[in-house]
Structure formats: structure tokens, C-alpha cells
Amino acid sequence: MISGRVGVVHCRAEELPAYQEKYCVSSITQGKEDFILHLVGGQLPSNADTEHAALTLEDVYMYFFGRQ
């Protein structure tokens, strides 16, 4: 049902607020050189990796109840 609606994006610290403003971010992990965002929704950015995004319970919750 939400297959293809969860994606992973790598971004720099200065890009983070723009992603948070525009998309539903279910989690943020800090990597060595960047941030790794789990995005959920019907409209994801073109650079979101939807094929390798491991779906979590938090993603499902955010998809159904996140931005209301």
C-alpha cells in the first residue's frame, strides 16, 4: 500500500530545513559527512531512493498520521 512512498535522501546540514518544510520526514540519522532522511508521502523528491528504503513501523505511522 505504501510501497514506493518511502524514500531515503542524503543531504547536507544546510539543506535539512528545506526538506523538513516540504516533505514528511519520519527519521533523521547523522552520517559522517551528511544526514540521512527517511521521507514518507505521495510526492517525494527525484533524488529519493525508494528501492532501497527499508520500511519501518515509524514510516507507516507517519504515512497515515504524520502531516494532518
Z-matrix of the N, CA and C atoms (Angstrom, degrees):
N
C 1 1.443
C 2 1.532 1 112.12
N 3 1.324 2 117.11 1 -40.42
C 4 1.463 3 117.75 2 178.43
C 5 1.523 4 111.17 3 -109.34
N 6 1.314 5 115.44 4 16.13
C 7 1.460 6 119.70 5 176.79
C 8 1.529 7 109.11 6 -59.98
N 9 1.320 8 116.33 7 132.75
C 10 1.459 9 121.12 8 -178.10
C 11 1.514 10 113.80 9 82.43
N 12 1.319 11 117.86 10 0.27
C 13 1.463 12 121.63 11 -179.82
C 14 1.521 13 112.43 12 -111.08
N 15 1.329 14 115.20 13 11.51
C 16 1.461 15 122.31 14 174.90
C 17 1.517 16 106.54 15 -126.02
N 18 1.320 17 116.61 16 129.53
C 19 1.455 18 120.24 17 -179.19
C 20 1.511 19 112.23 18 -139.77
N 21 1.317 20 114.93 19 158.52
C 22 1.457 21 121.98 20 177.63
C 23 1.526 22 108.38 21 -112.00
N 24 1.326 23 115.61 22 133.66
C 25 1.461 24 121.94 23 179.31
C 26 1.520 25 108.77 24 -130.86
N 27 1.315 26 116.84 25 136.92
C 28 1.465 27 122.83 26 172.64
C 29 1.530 28 106.96 27 -99.61
N 30 1.331 29 116.57 28 133.12
C 31 1.462 30 119.67 29 -179.92
C 32 1.525 31 110.42 30 -145.84
N 33 1.322 32 114.60 31 163.63
C 34 1.474 33 121.42 32 175.70
C 35 1.532 34 108.74 33 -85.67
N 36 1.306 35 116.10 34 162.99
C 37 1.466 36 121.81 35 -177.21
C 38 1.526 37 112.07 36 -56.87
N 39 1.323 38 117.43 37 -39.54
C 40 1.469 39 120.08 38 -178.11
C 41 1.531 40 112.78 39 -71.93
N 42 1.331 41 118.11 40 -16.85
C 43 1.464 42 121.93 41 177.75
C 44 1.533 43 112.32 42 -88.13
N 45 1.295 44 116.92 43 -17.70
C 46 1.462 45 122.81 44 -174.22
C 47 1.531 46 113.60 45 -55.66
N 48 1.335 47 120.37 46 -48.91
C 49 1.475 48 119.52 47 -179.42
C 50 1.534 49 113.51 48 -59.14
N 51 1.322 50 117.51 49 -35.68
C 52 1.468 51 120.29 50 179.73
C 53 1.525 52 111.06 51 -66.07
N 54 1.322 53 117.31 52 -40.88
C 55 1.461 54 120.57 53 177.22
C 56 1.532 55 110.51 54 -65.30
N 57 1.321 56 116.81 55 -41.38
C 58 1.461 57 120.48 56 -179.42
C 59 1.529 58 111.42 57 -66.19
N 60 1.305 59 117.11 58 -32.73
C 61 1.461 60 121.68 59 179.35
C 62 1.527 61 111.82 60 -73.01
N 63 1.321 62 116.54 61 -39.11
C 64 1.466 63 121.15 62 -171.68
C 65 1.530 64 114.26 63 -92.79
N 66 1.341 65 118.10 64 -29.15
C 67 1.462 66 121.41 65 -173.26
C 68 1.523 67 110.85 66 -125.27
N 69 1.319 68 115.22 67 162.73
C 70 1.464 69 121.46 68 174.60
C 71 1.531 70 107.60 69 -85.56
N 72 1.324 71 116.74 70 108.89
C 73 1.463 72 122.66 71 -177.90
C 74 1.524 73 108.19 72 -96.59
N 75 1.344 74 116.34 73 115.27
C 76 1.464 75 118.67 74 -178.23
C 77 1.518 76 112.24 75 -86.71
N 78 1.333 77 117.45 76 -26.38
C 79 1.468 78 119.38 77 175.94
C 80 1.521 79 110.48 78 -159.44
N 81 1.321 80 114.29 79 154.66
C 82 1.463 81 122.59 80 178.52
C 83 1.514 82 107.54 81 -130.98
N 84 1.330 83 115.88 82 127.96
C 85 1.457 84 121.67 83 176.47
C 86 1.517 85 107.77 84 -123.13
N 87 1.327 86 116.60 85 134.65
C 88 1.459 87 119.65 86 178.87
C 89 1.515 88 109.23 87 -89.91
N 90 1.332 89 115.56 88 122.96
C 91 1.454 90 121.57 89 175.38
C 92 1.513 91 110.22 90 -93.03
N 93 1.322 92 117.09 91 -170.24
C 94 1.467 93 120.62 92 179.67
C 95 1.519 94 112.06 93 -66.93
N 96 1.331 95 116.56 94 -42.09
C 97 1.459 96 120.31 95 -175.34
C 98 1.519 97 113.88 96 -120.20
N 99 1.326 98 117.64 97 -6.03
C 100 1.456 99 120.24 98 -176.03
C 101 1.519 100 111.16 99 -153.94
N 102 1.311 101 115.87 100 -175.95
C 103 1.461 102 122.48 101 175.08
C 104 1.518 103 108.14 102 -109.73
N 105 1.320 104 116.47 103 145.91
C 106 1.455 105 122.38 104 178.21
C 107 1.525 106 106.79 105 -113.18
N 108 1.318 107 116.09 106 117.90
C 109 1.456 108 122.00 107 -176.56
C 110 1.514 109 110.84 108 -108.23
N 111 1.320 110 116.36 109 137.90
C 112 1.463 111 122.26 110 168.90
C 113 1.516 112 105.53 111 -99.30
N 114 1.322 113 117.15 112 117.08
C 115 1.453 114 122.49 113 179.67
C 116 1.519 115 109.13 114 -108.12
N 117 1.331 116 116.00 115 143.73
C 118 1.457 117 121.72 116 -178.13
C 119 1.517 118 108.75 117 -131.36
N 120 1.323 119 116.91 118 134.52
C 121 1.456 120 120.03 119 175.07
C 122 1.514 121 113.13 120 152.14
N 123 1.307 122 114.40 121 174.06
C 124 1.452 123 120.97 122 -179.64
C 125 1.513 124 113.04 123 -74.89
N 126 1.316 125 117.25 124 -27.27
C 127 1.463 126 122.33 125 -179.75
C 128 1.522 127 108.41 126 -117.94
N 129 1.327 128 116.16 127 110.69
C 130 1.459 129 121.80 128 178.88
C 131 1.528 130 108.66 129 -115.11
N 132 1.334 131 117.44 130 154.96
C 133 1.460 132 118.97 131 177.85
C 134 1.532 133 111.10 132 -65.70
N 135 1.311 134 115.78 133 157.23
C 136 1.472 135 120.47 134 -176.90
C 137 1.523 136 112.57 135 -64.62
N 138 1.325 137 117.87 136 -22.61
C 139 1.465 138 120.44 137 -179.76
C 140 1.531 139 113.15 138 -89.65
N 141 1.343 140 117.71 139 6.05
C 142 1.466 141 120.99 140 179.00
C 143 1.527 142 109.98 141 -76.49
N 144 1.316 143 116.04 142 130.95
C 145 1.463 144 121.92 143 177.31
C 146 1.525 145 107.91 144 -88.63
N 147 1.330 146 116.45 145 102.49
C 148 1.461 147 120.75 146 -178.10
C 149 1.525 148 112.13 147 -92.04
N 150 1.313 149 117.24 148 -17.43
C 151 1.462 150 120.45 149 -177.75
C 152 1.523 151 113.13 150 -78.32
N 153 1.331 152 117.28 151 -32.36
C 154 1.457 153 120.87 152 -175.78
C 155 1.529 154 112.82 153 -108.08
N 156 1.323 155 116.68 154 10.73
C 157 1.463 156 120.45 155 179.55
C 158 1.522 157 109.15 156 -80.02
N 159 1.303 158 116.87 157 117.12
C 160 1.466 159 121.75 158 178.11
C 161 1.523 160 108.63 159 -77.97
N 162 1.304 161 117.23 160 117.82
C 163 1.456 162 123.19 161 -178.11
C 164 1.531 163 109.95 162 -70.42
N 165 1.329 164 116.17 163 130.73
C 166 1.465 165 121.54 164 178.62
C 167 1.528 166 109.90 165 -116.91
N 168 1.310 167 116.18 166 165.56
C 169 1.461 168 121.09 167 176.64
C 170 1.532 169 110.28 168 -61.40
N 171 1.316 170 116.81 169 -36.19
C 172 1.457 171 121.34 170 178.04
C 173 1.527 172 110.87 171 -62.95
N 174 1.349 173 117.51 172 -39.03
C 175 1.462 174 121.52 173 177.23
C 176 1.528 175 110.75 174 -61.36
N 177 1.323 176 116.68 175 -44.86
C 178 1.463 177 121.33 176 -179.99
C 179 1.524 178 109.95 177 -61.75
N 180 1.322 179 117.05 178 -45.99
C 181 1.460 180 121.27 179 178.84
C 182 1.531 181 110.61 180 -59.74
N 183 1.321 182 117.06 181 -47.65
C 184 1.458 183 121.01 182 -178.60
C 185 1.527 184 111.39 183 -64.99
N 186 1.322 185 117.59 184 -33.83
C 187 1.458 186 120.57 185 179.14
C 188 1.527 187 110.33 186 -64.29
N 189 1.319 188 117.29 187 -43.33
C 190 1.461 189 120.18 188 -176.57
C 191 1.519 190 114.04 189 -87.08
N 192 1.334 191 118.48 190 -30.86
C 193 1.461 192 120.37 191 -174.00
C 194 1.526 193 114.42 192 -123.93
N 195 1.334 194 118.32 193 -1.44
C 196 1.464 195 122.45 194 -172.44
C 197 1.503 196 116.40 195 -58.21
N 198 1.303 197 117.88 196 -80.40
C 199 1.470 198 121.52 197 -176.15
C 200 1.517 199 109.90 198 -98.55
N 201 1.317 200 114.82 199 103.94
C 202 1.474 201 119.30 200 179.67
C 203 1.490 202 110.63 201 -119.17
